[in-house]
């Protein structure tokens, strides 16, 4: 039952539009108020990476769905610039 709910939530996150996933000024990504990831420095200042924050129950294809949704958000041109600015302030 828990595995089914986790997969369903991962699917909903993967189908969420970028305006449904909030990027906070501290680089944290939230979907419906729940923490799903965090921007971390990438190889290029303007290309932050995303680290999915989840427990051990989010694995395999469900984890990939969430990772891809978060990565898509980070690649959004407007948010990418904002995220990079946040990360630059921390250095």
C-alpha positions as CSV (number, residue, x, y, z in Angstrom):
1,X,0.0,0.0,0.0
2,X,2.8,2.5,0.9
3,X,4.7,1.6,-2.3
4,X,1.6,2.4,-4.4
5,X,1.1,5.8,-2.7
6,X,4.8,6.7,-3.2
7,X,4.6,5.8,-6.9
8,X,1.3,7.8,-7.3
9,X,2.9,10.8,-5.6
10,X,6.0,10.5,-7.8
11,X,3.8,10.4,-10.9
12,X,1.9,13.5,-9.7
13,X,5.2,15.4,-9.1
14,X,6.5,14.4,-12.5
15,X,3.3,15.8,-14.1
16,X,3.3,19.0,-12.1
17,X,4.0,22.2,-14.0
18,X,7.0,24.3,-13.0
19,X,4.7,26.8,-11.2
20,X,3.5,24.0,-8.9
21,X,7.0,23.3,-7.6
22,X,8.2,26.2,-5.6
23,X,11.9,27.2,-5.5
24,X,12.6,29.0,-2.2
25,X,15.3,31.5,-1.7
26,X,17.4,28.9,0.2
27,X,17.4,26.6,-2.9
28,X,14.8,24.2,-1.5
29,X,12.2,22.8,-3.9
30,X,8.7,22.1,-2.5
31,X,5.6,20.5,-4.1
32,X,2.3,21.1,-2.3
33,X,4.4,22.2,0.7
34,X,6.4,19.0,0.8
35,X,10.2,19.1,0.5
36,X,11.2,17.3,-2.7
37,X,14.7,18.5,-3.5
38,X,17.4,21.1,-3.1
39,X,19.5,22.9,-5.6
40,X,23.2,22.2,-5.3
41,X,26.2,23.7,-7.1
42,X,26.8,22.2,-10.5
43,X,29.9,22.3,-12.8
44,X,28.6,25.6,-14.2
45,X,27.4,28.4,-12.0
46,X,24.3,28.9,-14.2
47,X,23.5,25.1,-14.2
48,X,22.8,24.0,-10.6
49,X,22.1,20.4,-10.0
50,X,19.1,19.0,-8.1
51,X,19.5,16.6,-5.2
52,X,16.2,14.8,-4.5
53,X,15.4,14.6,-0.8
54,X,13.5,11.5,0.0
55,X,13.6,8.5,2.3
56,X,14.6,5.0,1.3
57,X,11.0,4.2,0.1
58,X,11.5,6.3,-3.0
59,X,13.5,4.1,-5.4
60,X,13.8,3.0,-9.0
61,X,11.5,4.4,-11.6
62,X,9.5,6.5,-9.0
63,X,12.7,8.2,-7.9
64,X,13.7,8.9,-11.5
65,X,10.3,10.5,-12.1
66,X,10.9,12.9,-9.2
67,X,14.5,13.5,-10.2
68,X,13.5,14.3,-13.8
69,X,10.7,16.7,-12.7
70,X,13.1,18.5,-10.3
71,X,15.8,18.7,-13.0
72,X,13.3,20.2,-15.5
73,X,12.5,22.9,-12.9
74,X,16.2,23.6,-12.4
75,X,16.6,24.0,-16.2
76,X,13.8,26.5,-16.4
77,X,15.7,29.6,-17.7
78,X,14.2,32.0,-15.2
79,X,14.5,29.8,-12.2
80,X,18.0,28.6,-13.2
81,X,19.2,32.2,-13.0
82,X,17.5,32.7,-9.6
83,X,18.9,29.4,-8.3
84,X,22.4,30.2,-9.4
85,X,22.2,33.6,-7.7
86,X,21.1,32.0,-4.5
87,X,24.0,29.5,-4.7
88,X,26.5,32.3,-5.5
89,X,25.4,34.2,-2.4
90,X,26.4,31.2,-0.2
91,X,29.9,30.9,-1.5
